[in-house]
Structures are given as structure tokens and as C-alpha cells.
Amino acid sequence: MSLLASVSLALLRLLPAEPAHTVTLRLLKSGLVPAGRPFHDPILASRLWGLDFPNPLGLAAGFDKNAEVPDAMLRQGLGFVEIGSVTPKPQPGNPRPRLFRLSADRAVINRLGFNNLGLDAAAAKLAARRHRPGIVGANLGKNKDQPDALADFAAGVRRLAPLADYLVINISSPNTPGLRALQGREPLQDLIDGVMAELPSGKPLLLKIAPDLTLEDRQDIAEIALMSGLSGLIVSNTTIERPQSLASPHAKETGGLSGQPLFVSATALLADMYRLTEGRLPLIGVGGIGSAEQAYAKIRAGASLLQLYSALIYGGPALIGQITLGLAQLLRRDGFTSLTAAIGADHRG
């Protein structure tokens, strides 16, 4: 990391978490954040859903809720970017403070509550970049005051399907009341059936799930995902659990915990979902990735693609190049000739 980048990160950390995030977005939009040092290695490339991913490392939803900086983040060396979560109507989210750094744990707690500018704003931004290179997905949410979840998700699909490379149904945030209840077997089946009816042919649709699932929930989700024609699962969102190892004074804040403490449980869930779906469904591994070794562990556990966010708060954009370079080295060390060949390797003995 350059001296300038190190100083910039240090200054941002002097700000409270949410204002620091706002400043980061403004810097990215202004072009003041230099592009990352390009790292291209064919061993990291893969093709999924008719899309060519130059590397498997993506940006998780939550960083760029309103599609303000997808191209700026792609220039940092990411293989893809996911914007959102986007709800049909703008909403302010929960009262502040609602975003907390747990620096001692390299973690974050948020209870943002799907704060975003709504579908119109996101659609305008995505339309403006429509013919630019780079894979950009859209994560869809529901408004807090909307009792009909299907109506909101269907509206999101209709509006953003022509503008995004893939879509995600997010029913796993802990910060919208009742949202996670949609992961139950019957409501989930009804929701996916209804959304699929709105989906244009060939458009990939993924489901983002919570880490706090019972074994029965996991089995039901796997079965429904395979039967319904979903294109993949994102495993997983933030957790409402609080590991005893947390050392930060913010550890007891309510909301979803992300970052390093989530790595072990999220990776175990990833491996379980790979097994339950018999390796037939592409999985995006999220949760606690902060190094090439952790990214590689997710691939071996069953991830076809990866996403990170919290680790960037502590490692900065230089972390992207460090992970992709290291991942390529680890693949070759173990005799793999492609990323695809390593997916689910731990399940093969």
C-alpha cells in the first residue's frame, strides 16, 4: 500500500463509520481514488450464466446502494460488483448511529435498514453505464412498510432486469422486520415462483441467504433452489449472533455482524449448501474474506465466486490485488490449472 493510501485510510478511520463511507463514495465518484494496479491471470477466469468473470472476487451489496460507483470499483481490480440493496421506493433507513466499526475484531455491525434512493435512482445510474464493460449485478430488497414482499421484488425485477447482468433477491437482512421469515419453505417457494414469473428469459436470479439457519431451513432452501430454477445462492448475509471472542466496545450493538468473525461459520454454511445442492448450483461465498488463503478456502468449500466488503474498510483497495494475486499462486501450488477445477475440492477427499 502506498504512503498516500495509508494516510487516506488512517484519516477516514478518524471519522465515524457512516460519514467515512459517504466520503469514500464521494472520492470514488470524483475520480480522486486511483485505479488499482491491474492483475490479470487466466487461471482466475471463469464463465457463469453466460458472463465472463475475469476473476472471482466481487464487491458485496451494501457498499454501493445507489449504483453510484460500480465502474470506479471495477477499476480497482474486482471481477464484478453488486449494487444495492435497492427498494422500490426511497427510504431513509433506521435512525443513526447505525453503522459501527469493531476495529479490534476487524468486523462491522450495521442496522442500516435498506437506506437507499429507490428504483428510479438506481435504474438511471445503471442505464447511464449500460454499454460500459464490467459485470454489475443488482441486489433487490423490499420497503419496510410494504406487507406484500412479492410486489416489491417483482417491481425490482421488472425495472432492473434490463439494466443489470444478474439479480439477487435479498431476504436475509436482519434489519428489516419480518424479512428473514420469508426464508421459510412455503413463503420462499411462493416468493420465488412469483419473481420467476416476472424474470426475462436467461436473466440470472440468485437468492441471498442468512447464516443463522437451522438444518431444516438449509435443506428446504437447497431443495427449493434446485426445483425452482434459481441460478445460484449467495452464502451468506450478516449474522445476528455474537461470538464470545468479540473484543470491541461496540460488540453489543444490535444489527448484523460482518467481517472476520463471520468467516468460520459462513464458510461452514457454504460447504453445507454445496453438499445439499450436490454441487449443481453456483454459490457466491461471502463472509469474513480478508486474505488470499480465506478466499481459497471458500473456493475449496464450494464457492464459484466470492464477495467482500468489510475487509476493505481495514485493508483498503490494495487488498483486492493482494487477494487475486495470492489466490492464483495458491491454485498453482496445489496443481489446479483453473479456478473452476478447485471449486468444491474439499468435498472430493
C-alpha positions as CSV (number, residue, x, y, z in Angstrom):
1,M,0.0,0.0,0.0
2,S,1.3,3.4,-0.9
3,L,2.1,6.1,1.7
4,L,-0.8,8.2,0.4
5,A,-3.2,5.3,0.6
6,S,-2.1,4.5,4.1
7,V,-2.6,8.1,5.2
8,S,-6.0,8.3,3.5
9,L,-7.2,5.2,5.3
10,A,-6.0,6.5,8.6
11,L,-7.8,9.8,8.1
12,L,-11.0,8.0,7.1
13,R,-10.9,6.0,10.3
14,L,-10.9,9.2,12.3
15,L,-14.4,9.8,11.1
16,P,-17.4,7.9,12.4
17,A,-18.2,4.8,10.2
18,E,-21.1,6.1,8.2
19,P,-19.7,9.6,7.4
20,A,-16.4,7.8,6.4
21,H,-18.4,5.7,4.0
22,T,-20.1,8.8,2.5
23,V,-16.7,10.4,2.0
24,T,-15.3,7.3,0.3
25,L,-18.1,7.3,-2.2
26,R,-17.6,10.9,-3.0
27,L,-13.9,10.4,-3.5
28,L,-14.6,7.4,-5.8
29,K,-17.2,9.5,-7.8
30,S,-14.8,12.4,-8.2
31,G,-12.1,10.2,-9.6
32,L,-9.6,11.0,-6.8
33,V,-9.1,7.4,-5.9
34,P,-6.5,6.0,-8.4
35,A,-7.3,2.8,-10.3
36,G,-5.8,-0.4,-8.8
37,R,-2.7,-2.0,-10.3
38,P,-4.2,-4.4,-12.9
39,F,-3.6,-8.1,-12.2
40,H,-4.9,-10.4,-14.9
41,D,-4.3,-14.2,-14.8
42,P,-6.2,-16.6,-16.9
43,I,-6.2,-19.2,-14.1
44,L,-8.7,-16.9,-12.3
45,A,-11.2,-16.5,-15.2
46,S,-14.5,-18.4,-15.3
47,R,-17.7,-18.3,-17.2
48,L,-21.1,-18.4,-15.4
49,W,-24.6,-17.6,-16.6
50,G,-23.2,-16.6,-20.0
51,L,-21.0,-14.0,-18.3
52,D,-17.2,-13.9,-18.4
53,F,-15.7,-13.2,-15.0
54,P,-12.0,-12.1,-15.2
55,N,-11.5,-13.1,-11.6
56,P,-13.9,-14.4,-8.9
57,L,-13.6,-11.5,-6.4
58,G,-16.6,-9.2,-6.3
59,L,-18.0,-6.4,-4.2
60,A,-20.9,-7.4,-1.9
61,A,-24.1,-5.4,-1.8
62,G,-24.2,-2.7,0.8
63,F,-21.2,-0.7,-0.3
64,D,-22.8,0.9,-3.3
65,K,-26.5,1.0,-2.5
66,N,-27.5,3.5,-5.3
67,A,-25.2,2.4,-8.1
68,E,-23.0,5.4,-7.8
69,V,-19.6,3.9,-8.2
70,P,-19.7,0.5,-9.9
71,D,-17.2,1.4,-12.6
72,A,-14.8,3.0,-10.1
73,M,-14.8,-0.2,-8.0
74,L,-14.3,-2.4,-11.1
75,R,-11.2,-0.3,-11.9
76,Q,-9.8,-1.4,-8.5
77,G,-9.4,-4.9,-9.9
78,L,-12.7,-6.6,-8.9
79,G,-14.2,-9.2,-11.2
80,F,-17.7,-7.9,-10.6
81,V,-19.7,-5.5,-8.5
82,E,-23.1,-5.9,-6.9
83,I,-25.1,-2.7,-6.2
84,G,-28.0,-2.3,-3.7
85,S,-30.0,-3.4,-1.8
86,V,-32.5,-1.3,-3.8
87,T,-36.1,-1.0,-2.7
88,P,-38.9,0.3,-5.0
89,K,-39.5,3.5,-3.0
90,P,-36.7,5.6,-1.4
91,Q,-36.4,5.1,2.3
92,P,-34.1,6.7,4.9
93,G,-33.4,3.5,6.9
94,N,-33.1,3.2,10.6
95,P,-32.1,6.1,13.0
96,R,-28.4,7.0,13.4
97,P,-26.0,5.9,14.6
98,R,-26.5,2.6,12.7
99,L,-23.0,1.6,11.4
100,F,-20.2,0.6,13.8
101,R,-16.6,-0.4,13.3
102,L,-15.3,-3.2,15.5
103,S,-11.7,-2.5,14.8
104,A,-10.2,-4.9,17.4
105,D,-12.2,-7.7,15.6
106,R,-11.8,-6.4,12.0
107,A,-15.6,-6.5,11.9
108,V,-18.6,-4.3,11.3
109,I,-22.1,-4.1,12.8
110,N,-24.8,-2.4,10.8
111,R,-28.5,-1.8,11.3
112,L,-28.9,0.5,8.3
113,G,-32.3,-0.8,7.2
114,F,-32.1,-0.7,3.4
115,N,-31.4,3.0,3.3
116,N,-31.4,3.9,-0.4
117,L,-32.8,6.3,-3.1
118,G,-35.1,3.7,-4.7
119,L,-35.5,2.0,-8.0
120,D,-35.8,5.2,-10.1
121,A,-32.4,6.5,-9.0
122,A,-30.6,3.1,-9.3
123,A,-32.2,2.5,-12.8
124,A,-31.0,5.9,-14.0
125,K,-27.4,5.2,-12.9
126,L,-27.4,1.7,-14.4
127,A,-28.8,2.9,-17.6
128,A,-26.1,5.6,-17.9
129,R,-23.4,2.9,-17.8
130,R,-25.2,0.3,-19.7
131,H,-22.7,-0.1,-22.6
132,R,-19.5,0.0,-20.4
133,P,-17.5,-3.1,-19.7
134,G,-17.7,-5.0,-16.4
135,I,-20.2,-7.2,-14.7
136,V,-22.7,-5.4,-12.4
137,G,-25.4,-7.2,-10.5
138,A,-28.4,-5.7,-8.6
139,N,-29.5,-6.7,-5.2
140,L,-33.2,-6.2,-4.6
141,G,-34.9,-5.5,-1.3
142,K,-38.4,-4.7,0.0
143,N,-39.6,-1.5,1.6
144,K,-40.1,-1.6,5.3
145,D,-43.8,-0.6,5.1
146,Q,-44.7,-3.0,2.3
147,P,-46.7,-6.0,3.5
148,D,-46.6,-7.6,0.1
149,A,-43.0,-8.7,-0.4
150,L,-43.6,-10.2,-3.8
151,A,-44.9,-6.9,-5.2
152,D,-41.7,-5.2,-4.2
153,F,-39.4,-7.9,-5.5
154,A,-41.4,-8.2,-8.7
155,A,-41.2,-4.4,-9.2
156,G,-37.4,-4.6,-8.8
157,V,-37.1,-7.4,-11.3
158,R,-39.2,-5.5,-13.9
159,R,-37.2,-2.3,-13.5
160,L,-33.6,-3.5,-13.2
161,A,-33.6,-6.8,-15.2
162,P,-32.8,-5.0,-18.5
163,L,-30.0,-3.0,-16.8
164,A,-28.1,-5.4,-14.6
165,D,-26.2,-8.5,-15.5
166,Y,-27.8,-10.6,-12.7
167,L,-30.3,-10.0,-10.0
168,V,-30.4,-11.0,-6.3
169,I,-33.4,-11.5,-4.0
170,N,-32.3,-10.4,-0.6
171,I,-34.5,-11.8,2.1
172,S,-31.7,-12.3,4.6
173,S,-31.0,-8.8,6.1
174,P,-31.7,-8.8,9.9
175,N,-32.6,-5.1,9.8
176,T,-36.0,-5.1,8.0
177,P,-38.7,-6.6,10.3
178,G,-40.1,-9.9,9.1
179,L,-37.8,-10.2,6.1
180,R,-36.0,-13.3,7.2
181,A,-39.3,-15.1,7.8
182,L,-39.5,-15.3,4.0
183,Q,-36.8,-17.9,4.1
184,G,-39.3,-20.5,5.4
185,R,-40.3,-23.2,3.0
186,E,-43.8,-22.1,1.9
187,P,-43.2,-18.3,1.8
188,L,-39.9,-18.8,0.0
189,Q,-41.5,-21.1,-2.6
190,D,-44.3,-18.6,-3.2
191,L,-41.9,-15.7,-3.5
192,I,-39.5,-17.4,-5.9
193,D,-42.4,-18.6,-8.1
194,G,-43.8,-15.1,-8.3
195,V,-40.5,-13.5,-9.0
196,M,-39.5,-16.0,-11.6
197,A,-42.8,-15.3,-13.4
198,E,-41.5,-11.7,-13.9
199,L,-38.0,-12.6,-14.9
200,P,-36.9,-12.2,-18.5
201,S,-35.7,-15.5,-20.1
202,G,-32.0,-16.0,-19.5
203,K,-31.5,-13.4,-16.8
204,P,-29.7,-14.9,-13.8
205,L,-31.6,-14.8,-10.5
206,L,-29.9,-15.5,-7.2
207,L,-31.1,-15.8,-3.6
208,K,-29.0,-14.3,-0.7
209,I,-29.5,-16.3,2.5
210,A,-28.7,-15.7,6.2
211,P,-26.0,-17.5,8.1
212,D,-28.4,-18.1,11.0
213,L,-30.4,-21.0,9.5
214,T,-31.5,-24.3,11.1
215,L,-30.6,-27.6,9.3
216,E,-34.2,-27.8,8.2
217,D,-34.1,-24.3,6.7
218,R,-30.9,-25.2,4.8
219,Q,-32.5,-28.4,3.4
220,D,-35.6,-26.5,2.4
221,I,-33.7,-23.7,0.7
222,A,-31.5,-26.2,-1.2
223,E,-34.5,-28.2,-2.4
224,I,-36.4,-25.1,-3.5
225,A,-33.4,-23.6,-5.2
226,L,-32.8,-26.7,-7.3
227,M,-36.5,-27.2,-8.2
228,S,-37.3,-23.5,-8.9
229,G,-34.7,-22.8,-11.5
230,L,-32.7,-20.3,-9.4
231,S,-29.3,-19.5,-10.9
232,G,-27.4,-19.6,-7.6
233,L,-27.2,-18.7,-3.9
234,I,-25.2,-16.1,-2.1
235,V,-23.9,-17.5,1.2
236,S,-24.3,-15.5,3.3
237,N,-25.5,-12.2,4.8
238,T,-24.6,-10.7,8.1
239,T,-25.3,-12.6,11.4
240,I,-27.3,-11.7,14.5
241,E,-25.0,-14.0,16.5
242,R,-22.3,-12.5,18.7
243,P,-19.2,-14.7,19.1
244,Q,-17.7,-14.6,22.6
245,S,-14.4,-13.7,21.1
246,L,-15.5,-10.1,20.2
247,A,-13.3,-7.6,21.9
248,S,-14.7,-4.3,20.6
249,P,-16.8,-2.0,22.9
250,H,-19.4,-1.9,20.0
251,A,-19.9,-5.7,20.2
252,K,-23.3,-5.5,21.8
253,E,-24.9,-3.1,19.3
254,T,-27.9,-4.6,17.5
255,G,-27.8,-5.3,13.8
256,G,-25.9,-7.6,11.5
257,L,-22.3,-8.6,12.2
258,S,-19.9,-8.9,9.2
259,G,-16.2,-9.3,8.8
260,Q,-13.5,-11.6,10.1
261,P,-15.6,-13.2,13.0
262,L,-18.1,-14.5,10.4
263,F,-15.5,-16.4,8.4
264,V,-15.7,-19.8,10.0
265,S,-19.5,-20.1,10.3
266,A,-20.2,-18.6,6.9
267,T,-17.7,-21.0,5.3
268,A,-19.2,-24.0,7.1
269,L,-22.7,-22.9,5.8
270,L,-21.2,-22.6,2.3
271,A,-19.8,-26.1,2.4
272,D,-23.2,-27.4,3.7
273,M,-25.1,-25.7,0.9
274,Y,-22.7,-27.1,-1.7
275,R,-23.3,-30.5,-0.3
276,L,-27.1,-30.1,-0.1
277,T,-27.3,-28.8,-3.7
278,E,-24.9,-31.6,-4.8
279,G,-22.6,-29.1,-6.4
280,R,-25.2,-28.4,-9.0
281,L,-25.8,-24.7,-8.2
282,P,-23.2,-21.9,-8.4
283,L,-22.6,-20.4,-5.0
284,I,-21.1,-17.0,-4.1
285,G,-19.1,-17.2,-0.9
286,V,-19.3,-14.2,1.4
287,G,-18.4,-13.6,5.0
288,G,-15.0,-12.8,6.6
289,I,-12.8,-12.9,3.5
290,G,-9.7,-10.9,4.3
291,S,-6.8,-12.8,2.6
292,A,-6.0,-15.0,-0.3
293,E,-6.0,-18.0,2.0
294,Q,-9.5,-17.3,3.1
295,A,-10.7,-16.7,-0.5
296,Y,-9.1,-20.1,-1.4
297,A,-10.8,-21.8,1.5
298,K,-14.2,-20.5,0.2
299,I,-13.5,-21.9,-3.3
300,R,-12.5,-25.3,-2.0
301,A,-15.6,-25.3,0.2
302,G,-17.8,-24.8,-2.9
303,A,-17.8,-21.2,-4.0
304,S,-17.7,-20.4,-7.7
305,L,-17.4,-16.7,-6.9
306,L,-16.6,-14.6,-3.9
307,Q,-17.6,-11.2,-2.4
308,L,-16.1,-8.9,0.2
309,Y,-16.9,-5.6,1.8
310,S,-15.9,-5.3,5.5
311,A,-12.3,-6.3,4.9
312,L,-11.9,-3.3,2.5
313,I,-12.7,-0.9,5.4
314,Y,-9.5,-2.2,7.1
315,G,-7.3,-3.2,4.2
316,G,-8.3,-0.6,1.6
317,P,-8.5,-1.2,-2.2
318,A,-4.9,-2.7,-2.2
319,L,-6.4,-5.8,-0.6
320,I,-8.1,-6.6,-3.9
321,G,-4.9,-7.1,-5.8
322,Q,-3.3,-9.0,-2.8
323,I,-6.1,-11.5,-2.8
324,T,-6.3,-12.1,-6.5
325,L,-2.5,-12.5,-6.8
326,G,-2.3,-14.8,-3.8
327,L,-5.3,-16.9,-5.0
328,A,-3.6,-17.5,-8.4
329,Q,-0.5,-18.6,-6.5
330,L,-2.4,-21.0,-4.2
331,L,-4.2,-22.6,-7.2
332,R,-1.0,-23.3,-8.9
333,R,0.7,-24.5,-5.8
334,D,-1.9,-27.2,-5.4
335,G,-1.8,-28.3,-9.1
336,F,-5.0,-26.7,-10.3
337,T,-5.0,-25.4,-13.9
338,S,-8.1,-23.3,-13.4
339,L,-10.3,-21.8,-10.7
340,T,-13.2,-23.9,-11.8
341,A,-11.2,-27.1,-11.1
342,A,-10.8,-26.1,-7.5
343,I,-14.4,-25.4,-6.7
344,G,-15.6,-27.9,-4.0
345,A,-12.2,-29.6,-3.8
346,D,-12.6,-30.2,-0.1
347,H,-15.7,-32.4,-0.8
348,R,-13.7,-34.7,-3.1
349,G,-11.5,-36.1,-0.3
